[in-house]
Amino acid sequence: MKISAIIDYAATPDEVFAMLADEDFQNHKCAATGSRRHTVSIRAHGDRTLIVSTRDMPSDGFPPFVRGMVGETLAVTETQDWGQPGADGVRHGRLTVAIAGAPVALSAALSLTLGGEGCVETIEGDLKASIPLIGPKIEQAAAPAIQGAIRVESRTGKAWLER
């Protein structure tokens, strides 16, 4: 299932990236998504910046057949792997979201470009459930949670930049 989003920030790409790579922002974002518990790790690895958060999320928003597979809590790991900005100022990255114990994962391309109110973050990817026959049903059940997390990041990021 395709997942795509555009977040329009009133800031430069460098300012948005600095926010994304800020541990306090990531902790704030995790709390805003409703995590019961979370950890955040941000580190440089060569010319890449890795932002990893793990969150224990309630599964009560999922249909019963999904909750039966994963239990009351989902252990979600989000990894953003960002490269350096190019000569044009565009920064590219990869986003992966994995759910422990569930055959569901998101893999997406990320970019930060000039545009809109200042900077546009684009997320383009695929949500896949690797269970024969019911995979599409699981993807449809998981998509609203992924899209909701993106909306929370948008709201949280915009408020963060206005401080």
Backbone hydrogen bonds, N-H to C=O, Kabsch-Sander energy under -0.5 kcal/mol:
donor,donor_aa,acceptor,acceptor_aa,energy
3,I,125,G,-2.6
5,A,123,I,-2.2
7,I,121,E,-2.9
8,D,6,I,-0.5
9,Y,7,I,-0.7
9,Y,119,C,-3.1
11,A,9,Y,-1.5
16,V,12,T,-2.4
17,F,13,P,-2.7
18,A,14,D,-2.4
19,M,15,E,-1.9
20,L,16,V,-2.7
21,A,17,F,-2.3
22,D,19,M,-1.9
23,E,21,A,-0.6
26,Q,22,D,-2.4
27,N,23,E,-2.6
28,H,24,D,-2.4
29,K,25,F,-2.9
30,C,26,Q,-2.5
31,A,27,N,-2.2
32,A,28,H,-2.3
33,T,29,K,-1.4
34,G,31,A,-1.5
35,S,30,C,-1.6
36,R,56,D,-3.4
37,R,56,D,-0.7
39,T,54,T,-1.9
41,S,52,V,-2.8
43,R,50,L,-2.3
45,H,48,R,-2.8
48,R,45,H,-1.5
49,T,82,W,-2.6
50,L,43,R,-3.0
51,I,49,T,-0.5
51,I,80,Q,-2.9
52,V,41,S,-3.2
52,V,50,L,-0.6
53,S,78,E,-2.6
54,T,39,T,-2.1
55,R,76,V,-2.9
56,D,37,R,-2.7
57,M,55,R,-0.8
57,M,74,L,-3.3
59,S,72,E,-2.3
62,F,59,S,-2.1
66,V,63,P,-1.2
67,R,63,P,-2.2
68,G,64,P,-2.4
69,M,65,F,-0.6
69,M,66,V,-1.0
70,V,66,V,-2.0
71,G,67,R,-2.9
74,L,57,M,-3.7
76,V,55,R,-3.1
76,V,74,L,-0.9
77,T,98,A,-2.9
78,E,53,S,-3.0
78,E,76,V,-0.5
79,T,96,T,-2.9
80,Q,51,I,-2.8
81,D,79,T,-0.5
81,D,94,R,-2.7
82,W,49,T,-2.8
82,W,80,Q,-0.6
83,G,92,H,-2.8
86,G,90,V,-2.9
89,G,86,G,-2.1
91,R,112,L,-2.1
93,G,110,L,-2.2
94,R,81,D,-1.7
95,L,108,A,-2.9
96,T,79,T,-2.3
97,V,106,L,-2.2
98,A,77,T,-2.5
99,I,104,V,-1.2
100,A,75,A,-2.8
100,A,98,A,-0.6
102,A,99,I,-1.9
104,V,102,A,-1.3
105,A,128,K,-2.3
106,L,97,V,-2.5
107,S,126,D,-2.1
108,A,95,L,-2.9
109,A,124,E,-3.2
110,L,93,G,-2.8
111,S,122,T,-1.4
112,L,91,R,-2.4
113,T,120,V,-2.1
115,G,118,G,-1.2
118,G,115,G,-2.6
119,C,9,Y,-2.4
120,V,113,T,-2.9
121,E,7,I,-3.0
122,T,111,S,-2.3
122,T,120,V,-0.5
123,I,5,A,-2.7
124,E,109,A,-2.2
125,G,3,I,-3.0
126,D,107,S,-2.5
127,L,1,M,-3.3
128,K,105,A,-3.0
128,K,126,D,-0.6
130,S,103,P,-2.5
130,S,128,K,-0.5
131,I,129,A,-1.0
134,I,132,P,-2.1
135,G,131,I,-1.7
138,I,134,I,-2.2
139,E,135,G,-2.6
140,Q,136,P,-2.3
141,A,137,K,-1.7
142,A,138,I,-2.3
143,A,139,E,-2.4
145,A,142,A,-0.6
146,I,142,A,-1.8
147,Q,143,A,-2.9
148,G,144,P,-2.3
149,A,145,A,-2.1
150,I,146,I,-1.9
151,R,147,Q,-2.1
152,V,148,G,-2.3
153,E,149,A,-2.3
154,S,150,I,-2.2
155,R,151,R,-2.6
156,T,152,V,-3.0
157,G,153,E,-2.8
158,K,154,S,-2.5
159,A,155,R,-2.3
160,W,156,T,-2.3
161,L,157,G,-2.4
162,E,158,K,-1.2
163,R,159,A,-0.5
163,R,160,W,-1.1
